[in-house]
């Protein structure tokens, strides 16, 4: 199920995850376009928003990455309820669970009730990834290999843009062609669904595996909002409670920056120093953890 929102379309709720700010693979420009074009009562950041794992090895932070943070903070100031649920790549922020950064609430997980009364467990989902949970060193090795795939993806899409073709994820294509990857996704989905059933909710909304999907597993609705390094997807709830996946990379053009967005950018530039200082301190904290 795919949705193609028009400019400034309003939703009841939006879920985004696996942005991986601080990496070359992050499609911050597409995410900024999405944030400019959409409004919602609730905005859930479902983990791996900042990639502290990668930032331990090298510092990479473009202005667009800072713009994304400032855009989210501005939405919170304007009345959007922003809920941040850290993942494994930004796990240092879990130390701040049950606290607020300005108007942004930090939680380990939460329950979202849709407009039609369905209860969804919202979490990043890395606790159901056996590699991350029981062999973290193996996950780091996999993260390096994944970085190579994303690097190839960046150059591949530069060539496509030069030739006039739209964005297409080479890394996502390769992932779905590998038998072990497909089996891993299936096992992950089954584990997350089992937890939702155990909790007595109607469904689960998660991220982590970079594979956007809405699917029914018997009495449980499984939703994954995807990512912003491969597929550039979000999960949205309409005002009647319907859930859909938005595939933003399939849009042919970016939305022109409005006067409000230009003001945001100026505000972002003035705030960049303290923001980056805070992020660097978090990366330093993450670097010191085992």
C-alpha positions as CSV (number, residue, x, y, z in Angstrom):
1,X,0.0,0.0,0.0
2,X,1.6,3.2,-1.2
3,X,0.5,6.8,-0.7
4,X,1.7,9.8,-2.8
5,X,1.0,12.9,-0.7
6,X,0.5,16.3,-2.4
7,X,2.3,19.4,-1.1
8,X,1.6,20.2,2.5
9,X,-0.7,17.2,3.0
10,X,-1.8,16.7,6.5
11,X,-1.7,13.4,8.3
12,X,-2.7,12.4,11.8
13,X,0.6,10.6,12.5
14,X,3.9,10.1,10.8
15,X,6.6,7.5,11.6
16,X,10.2,7.8,10.3
17,X,13.3,5.9,11.3
18,X,16.7,4.8,10.3
19,X,17.7,8.2,9.0
20,X,21.4,7.6,9.9
21,X,22.4,11.3,10.2
22,X,26.1,11.6,10.3
23,X,26.7,9.2,7.4
24,X,27.3,9.7,3.7
25,X,24.4,7.3,2.9
26,X,21.8,9.5,4.6
27,X,19.4,11.1,2.1
28,X,18.9,14.3,4.1
29,X,17.8,16.3,1.1
30,X,14.9,14.0,0.4
31,X,13.9,13.8,4.1
32,X,13.9,17.7,4.3
33,X,11.6,17.7,1.3
34,X,9.3,15.3,3.0
35,X,9.3,17.2,6.3
36,X,8.5,20.5,4.4
37,X,5.7,18.9,2.4
38,X,3.9,17.2,5.3
39,X,2.2,18.1,8.6
40,X,0.9,15.9,11.4
41,X,-0.4,15.9,14.9
42,X,2.1,13.2,15.9
43,X,5.7,12.6,14.6
44,X,7.4,9.5,15.8
45,X,11.2,9.2,15.3
46,X,11.6,5.4,15.6
47,X,15.3,5.0,16.1
48,X,18.7,5.2,14.3
49,X,18.1,8.9,13.7
50,X,21.7,9.7,14.4
51,X,24.4,7.0,13.6
52,X,26.7,7.1,16.6
53,X,28.3,3.8,15.5
54,X,29.6,5.4,12.3
55,X,30.5,8.7,14.1
56,X,32.8,6.8,16.4
57,X,35.1,6.0,13.5
58,X,34.8,9.3,11.6
59,X,33.0,12.6,11.9
60,X,30.7,13.4,8.9
61,X,28.0,16.0,9.3
62,X,26.7,18.1,6.4
63,X,24.5,21.2,6.9
64,X,21.5,19.3,5.6
65,X,21.9,16.9,8.6
66,X,21.7,19.8,10.9
67,X,18.7,21.2,8.9
68,X,16.8,18.0,9.5
69,X,17.2,18.3,13.3
70,X,16.2,21.9,13.3
71,X,13.2,21.2,11.1
72,X,12.0,18.5,13.5
73,X,12.5,20.9,16.5
74,X,10.6,23.6,14.8
75,X,7.6,21.3,14.2
76,X,7.7,20.4,17.9
77,X,7.6,24.2,18.8
78,X,4.7,24.7,16.4
79,X,2.6,22.1,18.2
80,X,3.5,18.7,16.7
81,X,3.8,16.0,19.3
82,X,7.3,14.6,18.6
83,X,8.2,11.2,20.2
84,X,11.8,10.0,19.9
85,X,12.4,6.3,20.4
86,X,16.2,5.6,20.1
87,X,17.5,2.6,18.2
88,X,20.8,0.6,18.4
89,X,22.8,3.1,16.3
90,X,21.8,6.0,18.6
91,X,21.5,3.8,21.8
92,X,23.3,6.5,23.9
93,X,20.0,8.5,23.9
94,X,18.3,5.7,25.7
95,X,20.0,7.0,28.8
96,X,17.6,9.9,28.5
97,X,14.4,7.9,28.3
98,X,11.4,9.4,30.1
99,X,13.0,12.9,29.7
100,X,12.3,15.7,27.3
101,X,14.5,17.8,25.0
102,X,12.5,20.9,24.7
103,X,9.2,19.6,23.3
104,X,10.6,16.2,22.2
105,X,9.8,13.3,24.4
106,X,12.4,10.4,24.6
107,X,10.9,7.0,25.2
108,X,12.2,3.4,24.9
109,X,8.8,2.4,23.4
110,X,5.2,3.5,23.5
111,X,1.6,2.6,22.6
112,X,-0.1,4.6,19.8
113,X,-3.9,4.5,19.5
114,X,-5.1,5.2,15.9
115,X,-8.1,7.3,15.1
116,X,-10.2,4.1,14.6
117,X,-9.2,2.7,18.1
118,X,-6.4,0.2,17.2
119,X,-3.5,0.0,19.6
120,X,0.0,-0.3,18.2
121,X,3.2,-1.0,20.0
122,X,5.9,1.4,18.7
123,X,9.6,0.5,19.1
124,X,12.7,0.4,17.0
125,X,13.0,-3.4,17.2
126,X,16.7,-4.1,17.5
127,X,16.0,-6.1,20.6
128,X,14.6,-8.8,18.3
129,X,17.7,-8.8,16.1
130,X,19.8,-11.8,17.3
131,X,23.0,-10.4,15.8
132,X,22.7,-7.1,17.6
133,X,21.5,-8.6,20.9
134,X,23.9,-11.5,21.3
135,X,26.9,-10.8,19.0
136,X,27.3,-7.0,18.8
137,X,30.8,-7.4,17.3
138,X,29.3,-9.3,14.4
139,X,26.8,-6.4,13.9
140,X,29.7,-3.9,13.7
141,X,31.4,-6.1,11.0
142,X,28.1,-6.2,9.1
143,X,27.7,-2.4,9.5
144,X,31.1,-1.9,7.7
145,X,30.0,-4.1,4.8
146,X,26.7,-2.2,4.6
147,X,28.6,1.0,4.5
148,X,30.4,-0.2,1.4
149,X,27.1,-1.1,-0.2
150,X,25.7,2.4,0.6
151,X,28.8,4.0,-0.8
152,X,28.3,2.2,-4.1
153,X,24.7,3.3,-4.0
154,X,25.7,7.0,-3.7
155,X,27.9,6.9,-6.8
156,X,25.4,4.7,-8.7
157,X,22.7,7.3,-8.1
158,X,24.9,10.2,-9.1
159,X,25.4,8.6,-12.5
160,X,21.6,8.0,-12.7
161,X,20.9,11.7,-11.9
162,X,23.4,12.7,-14.6
163,X,21.6,10.6,-17.1
164,X,18.2,11.9,-16.0
165,X,17.0,8.9,-14.1
166,X,15.3,9.0,-10.7
167,X,16.7,7.7,-7.4
168,X,16.9,3.9,-7.2
169,X,18.4,1.9,-4.3
170,X,21.1,-0.6,-5.5
171,X,21.7,-1.7,-1.9
172,X,18.0,-2.4,-1.3
173,X,17.8,-4.4,-4.5
174,X,20.9,-6.5,-3.6
175,X,19.5,-7.1,-0.1
176,X,16.3,-8.5,-1.4
177,X,18.1,-10.8,-3.9
178,X,20.2,-12.5,-1.2
179,X,18.5,-15.5,0.2
180,X,19.9,-15.1,3.7
181,X,18.8,-11.5,3.9
182,X,15.2,-12.4,2.9
183,X,15.2,-15.2,5.6
184,X,16.6,-12.7,8.2
185,X,13.8,-10.2,7.4
186,X,11.1,-13.0,7.8
187,X,12.5,-14.2,11.1
188,X,12.7,-10.6,12.4
189,X,9.0,-9.9,11.4
190,X,7.8,-13.1,13.1
191,X,9.7,-12.2,16.3
192,X,8.3,-8.7,16.4
193,X,4.7,-9.9,15.7
194,X,5.0,-12.5,18.5
195,X,5.9,-9.8,20.9
196,X,2.9,-7.7,19.8
197,X,0.6,-10.6,20.3
198,X,2.1,-11.3,23.7
199,X,1.4,-7.6,24.7
200,X,-2.2,-7.9,23.6
201,X,-2.1,-5.1,21.1
202,X,-3.6,-4.9,17.6
203,X,-0.3,-4.3,15.8
204,X,3.3,-3.2,15.9
205,X,5.2,-0.3,14.3
206,X,9.0,-0.6,14.1
207,X,12.1,0.1,11.9
208,X,15.6,-1.3,12.1
209,X,15.7,-3.6,9.0
210,X,15.2,-0.9,6.4
211,X,12.3,-2.7,4.7
212,X,9.0,-0.7,4.6
213,X,5.9,-2.9,4.8
214,X,2.3,-3.2,6.1
215,X,1.3,-6.8,6.5
216,X,-1.2,-8.8,8.5
217,X,0.0,-11.8,10.5
218,X,-3.3,-13.3,11.5
219,X,-4.7,-10.9,14.1
220,X,-1.6,-8.7,14.2
221,X,-0.9,-5.8,11.8
222,X,2.9,-5.5,11.2
223,X,4.2,-2.1,10.1
224,X,7.7,-1.1,9.3
225,X,8.4,2.5,8.3
226,X,11.5,1.7,6.3
227,X,14.5,4.0,6.2
228,X,16.1,7.1,4.6
229,X,19.3,5.6,3.3
230,X,17.9,3.1,0.8
231,X,14.1,3.4,0.1
232,X,13.4,6.8,1.7
233,X,10.0,5.8,3.1
234,X,7.7,6.8,5.9
235,X,4.6,5.3,7.5
236,X,1.6,7.6,7.8
237,X,-1.8,7.5,9.5
238,X,-4.7,9.3,7.8
239,X,-7.3,11.0,9.9
240,X,-9.7,8.0,9.7
241,X,-7.0,5.7,11.0
242,X,-5.8,4.2,7.7
243,X,-2.1,3.4,7.5
244,X,-0.1,3.8,4.4
245,X,3.5,3.8,3.3
246,X,4.9,6.9,1.5
247,X,7.8,6.2,-0.9
248,X,9.2,9.6,-1.1
249,X,12.1,8.8,-3.5
250,X,9.5,8.0,-6.2
251,X,8.6,11.7,-6.4
252,X,10.1,13.3,-9.5
253,X,11.0,16.7,-8.0
254,X,11.9,18.2,-4.7
255,X,9.6,20.9,-3.3
256,X,11.1,24.4,-3.7
257,X,12.2,26.0,-0.4
258,X,9.6,28.4,0.9
259,X,10.2,31.6,2.8
260,X,9.4,29.8,6.0
261,X,12.0,27.1,5.2
262,X,14.6,29.7,4.4
263,X,14.0,31.3,7.8
264,X,14.4,27.8,9.3
265,X,17.7,27.5,7.5
266,X,19.0,30.8,8.9
267,X,17.8,29.8,12.4
268,X,19.6,26.4,11.8
269,X,22.8,28.1,10.9
270,X,22.7,30.2,14.0
271,X,22.1,27.1,16.1
272,X,24.5,24.8,14.4
273,X,27.4,25.3,16.9
274,X,25.6,24.2,20.1
275,X,23.7,21.4,18.2
276,X,27.0,20.0,16.8
277,X,28.6,20.3,20.2
278,X,25.9,18.3,21.8
279,X,26.1,15.6,19.1
280,X,29.9,15.4,19.4
281,X,29.5,14.9,23.1
282,X,27.0,12.1,22.5
283,X,29.4,10.5,20.0
284,X,32.1,10.7,22.5
285,X,29.9,9.0,25.1
286,X,29.0,6.3,22.6
287,X,32.7,5.7,21.8
288,X,33.4,5.0,25.4
289,X,30.8,2.3,25.7
290,X,31.6,-1.4,25.1
